[in-house]
Amino acid sequence: MKKILILNGSISGYQGNTQHLIDLVQEKIESCEVLHLKDLMEKKITTGELKNKLKKAEGFIFTSGTYWDSWGSPMQNFLEVATEFEASDIFMGKPAAVIITMHSVGGKGVLSRLQGVLNTLGMLIPPMSGMVYSLAGHLALQAESSFAEDFWSLEDTNVIVHNLMASLGNKKYQSWPVDHKDPKRIWIK
């Protein structure tokens, strides 16, 4: 049984559209835990507790709403904290999927940028493991149309979970050298 950690980077935390998608995805995974990154930002979880949860996970699903063409501030805070784990066994070679919600625009850019960041941290991005679910698409899918297959739908979460689970395994990856001394030290003097 492979453990998946779902990280909710939405500013709404335990509520909102992103949480509804998390609930849907959670039903499809035998062993998973949800971590609301808002709790990290509000100091309800320590960096040590975060590190322990990340280390135990064998794969990840990152989620966030779209806020002014970016991910939520809890996700940004997480990425800043997680920088010290770049290219370590916490992330290296572990698969990561991404699910973004949005009202109408900006989500695809958020999805692509977040996948790039996660890959640079050392995570594996499986094929067809990211989607943006929008209010506009949700409304469009309610009308019968021959174009319906061109919109991401809630059923596409099945593909994301399948491809994430299919990519779990004991792969031996290499990392480029990373300065782990102090990622926050001053370099402009």
C-alpha positions, -999 to 999 in steps of 0.1 A, spaced: 0 0 0 16 32 -12 12 64 9 1 95 -10 3 130 6 -22 155 -8 -10 191 -2 -38 217 -2 -22 251 -11 -55 269 -14 -61 300 8 -95 285 17 -78 256 35 -105 231 46 -132 247 26 -138 258 -10 -137 243 -45 -102 229 -41 -112 209 -10 -142 195 -29 -118 182 -56 -95 168 -28 -125 149 -13 -132 134 -48 -96 124 -53 -92 110 -18 -120 84 -25 -98 70 -53 -67 64 -32 -64 36 -6 -38 52 16 -35 90 16 -34 119 40 -43 156 33 -21 184 46 -36 218 45 -6 241 39 -26 270 55 -17 252 88 20 255 80 16 291 72 -4 297 105 23 278 125 -2 250 134 24 225 120 61 228 124 88 225 97 99 193 115 64 178 113 62 188 76 95 172 69 84 140 86 51 139 65 70 146 33 96 119 40 69 92 47 50 100 15 58 79 -16 40 103 -39 22 137 -39 -8 155 -52 -4 193 -50 -36 214 -52 -44 250 -52 -69 276 -64 -58 303 -89 -52 337 -74 -42 365 -98 -24 340 -121 -6 323 -93 -11 296 -67 -23 304 -32 -1 320 -6 0 288 15 16 270 -15 41 298 -19 50 296 17 54 258 14 77 262 -16 99 286 4 101 263 34 106 232 12 136 247 -6 159 232 19 147 197 9 156 202 -28 173 171 -44 170 152 -11 154 118 -5 123 137 7 115 146 -30 140 128 -52 122 106 -78 89 107 -60 59 112 -84 38 144 -81 5 152 -97 -11 187 -97 -47 197 -96 -56 234 -99 -90 251 -96 -99 284 -112 -129 305 -121 -121 314 -156 -85 321 -166 -49 317 -154 -50 281 -141 -30 265 -170 -1 288 -164 -2 280 -126 -3 242 -134 27 244 -158 48 266 -135 41 244 -104 50 212 -123 83 229 -133 90 239 -97 82 204 -84 104 188 -110 133 211 -101 129 201 -64 135 165 -76 100 151 -81 89 130 -111 60 144 -132 42 115 -147 23 119 -180 -12 132 -178 -8 140 -141 -20 176 -141 -53 193 -147 -71 226 -142 -108 224 -133 -126 257 -139 -160 272 -133 -161 280 -170 -154 243 -179 -178 231 -152 -206 252 -167 -198 242 -203 -199 205 -194 -235 209 -182 -246 217 -218 -245 189 -243 -218 196 -268 -195 177 -292 -167 198 -277 -172 183 -242 -141 161 -245 -119 191 -248 -127 203 -213 -111 189 -182 -138 171 -162 -141 156 -128 -137 122 -144 -102 132 -155 -91 128 -118 -93 91 -125 -65 94 -150 -44 116 -128 -46 91 -98 -40 61 -121 -9 77 -137 4 88 -103 0 53 -88 15 37 -119 47 58 -115 54 47 -80 85 25 -77 121 22 -66 139 42 -93 175 52 -88 178 88 -98 208 111 -95 209 147 -84 230 176 -95 250 191 -66 229 213 -43 242 237 -17 224 225 15 244 247 39 219 276 42 195 284 13 186 317 31 221 331 35 229 366 22 248 365 -11 246 402 -20 269 424 2 
